[in-house]
Amino acid sequence: MLQAQGLHRFFRRGAEEVAALRDVTLTLRPGELVAVLGPSGSGKSTLLNLLAGLDNPDGGSVQVGGRQLSHESATTQARVRAELIGILTQTSGLVEHLDVMGNMRLAASFRPAGASTEDLRALLAAVQLTDRAGARPSTLSGGETARANLAVALAGGPRVLLADEPTAEVSAAEEAKLLALLRNLQPVGGATVLVTHSTVVAEAADRVLRLVDGKAS
């Protein structure tokens, strides 16, 4: 589903060159949920940006669904990302002037197969938001926003879900609910990367990639 090979990423800090990632390799197999665990500053966000095609590595490469993602044109990267990758963040990525169902329809429209209204309603039911389909994002609670973000990220069936600290802004009860949904609503035939600093959250994964100072273990 995803192959990241030998990733290096460096940044300039004045005259100093700082290594954010050093030779990080990650392979996702169908059906896997892999947690990337590490403290703040360990390189988690840098890795996620590379996996999403939002940044390019200084060394190494990323492929998603057999398609090259890194070092392609911005247009190609945007197309691969829209078609194959669902992104779930700790903050709302919902379009405010669209209701929850409208946001899901918009996300699904970029996927090759799209999604029927019936499919989207089933996904809404799975995240326990059936009665909030017509709600605007600003009217959702924190837990509802997190679950709506998940529904939007999964709309249309991406091959890979990238989840960036998705439980950081929710209560303990909502965290448990969201982790169960991440486990049960894996992309069909796909895989999930869950970035977190929490060992409790990482326990929901099939395996854990630990990052410390840009190195994986």
N, C-alpha and C positions, 0 to 999 in steps of 0.2 A: 504493500500500500504506500509506504514511504521509505525512502532510502536516503539518509544523510551520511555522507562519507567524508571523514577527515576534515571537519569544519574548523577553520581558523578565522578569527575576526579581531582586528586591532583598531584602536582609536588613538588619536593624538590628544595629549593633554599638555599644552604648551610645547616644550621641546621634548617631552617624554612620550614614548609609545607604550600604550597599555594594552595588554592581551586580555580581551574579554572572553574569548574562547580559544582553546588550544587542543586541536586534534580530536574533536568530538565526533563520534560515530553513533548513529541511531538507526535501527531497522525496525519497522512496524510490520507485523504479520496480520492477516485478516482476523478480526475478532478480538484483537488485543487492546487493552487499556494500559498504557505505560505512563507512570508518573515521573516527572522530572523534578527532583527534590533538591533544594539548596537554600542557603540563607540569602538575604538581600545582597546584591553585588556579586553573586556567584556566576552570573552569565545566563540565567534562565530567560530573561526577557530578550536578550540578544539571540539566543538559540531559537526562541519562538518566532522572532521576526524573520530569521533565515528560513525556517520551515514554512512560513506563510508567504515567502517571496516578497516581503516588505523591505528586505535588505539583502545584500549579496555578500557572501563570504569572501575573505581575502585568500582563502585556500579551501579546497574541497568543493563539494557540489550537493545539491538536493534534487531528488526526483520524487514526483508524486504520481501514483497510478501509472508508472512507466513513462511519464512525461518530464522532460527537463524543466526545472523551475528556476534555478539560480543562473545568473549571468545571461538571461534572455532579455528581450526588450521589455519595457514597462507594460506595453500593451499585451504581450504574450503572458507575462506574469499575472497581470490582472485577470486575463481570461482563464488561466489554469486555476487561479485562486477562486474565482467565481463559480467555476464548473465543478471543482473537485474538493474544495476545502471549506469547512464550516468553522467560524471563529467565534468563540465564547469568551467574553472578558468579564472582569469584576464590575465594570460599570455598564450602563445601558448603551447599547448600540442601536436602539430602536429609533426609527424615524417618527418624530413627534406628530406630524400631521396625518399619519396613518394609524389606524387602530391595529390591534394585535394581529388579526387575520390579514389585514392589508400588508403588514410588515412581512408576514410569512409568505404571502403571494409574491411579493417583490423579490424576496430571497430565492424562492423556488423558480422564478422566471429565468434566472441565470443558469440553472442546472440543465444539462442536456435533455433529461426526460421530463423536467417540470414536475408538477404535482397536481392532482385533481383536488377539487374542493373536499371530496370525501376523505382523501388522504390527509389533508391539512386538518380537518376536523378530528380525525382519529389521533393525530399527533397532539392537538390541543387537549383532547381528553386524556391522553397519556401523561401530560404534564399538569393535569388537574386545573385547566383554565377554560373549560368549555363555556362557562358563564361570563368570561372576560374577553371573548372573541372581538366584541365591538368596542372595547375600552381603549382609550388613548394612553400612551405610555406614562404621562404625568399623573394619571389617576391610579397607577398600580402601586402596591406595597413593595417593599424591598424583595421579599420572597417571590412575589408574583413577577416582578421585573426579571429576576434571575431565571425563573422558569420560562418566561416569555422569550428571553434571550436564547435559551437552549432550544426552544421550539423553532425560532427563526434560524438558528445555526444549522438545524437538522432538516429544515424544509427543503424538499426536492431531492434529498438523499445524497449528501456529499460523501466522498470516499474516506476522507480524513476529517476528524474533529480536533481542533486545537483549542484547549480550554486553559485560559490564563487566570489563575487564582480565582476561579468562578465562585468560590464560597466565602471570599474575604469580607463581603459586605452584608452577610446574612446571619441570622441567629443560629444557635446550635441546632435547633429543631429543623430549620430550613436547610442547614448544611447537610444533615443526615438525609433529608428528603432529596436534595439535589444530587448527592453522591449516589443514591440508589437509582435515580433517573439516568445519570451518566453511565452507570453499569448496565441498566436494562434497555436503554435506548441507543446502544451503539449504532453507528452508521451501518446500514445493511451491507454485509460483505466488506466492511471497512474497519477502521481502527481509530483510537483516540489517544491523544497526548494531553496529559493533565499536568500543568505546571503549578507547583505549590511550594510553600516553605514549611507546610505543616506535615508532620509525620503521621498524624491521625488521618488526614485527607489522603496521603500517599498509600495508606493501608488498603484503600479501595481498589488499588491497581493490581494488575497481574504481575508486574515487575516494576522496579524502580531504577532510574538512572540518576545517580547523585552527582551534583556539580559543586565543586569547591574551587574558587579562584579560576574559573574557566576550564577546569579539567574534570573529566568524567570518571566515575568509578562504579 
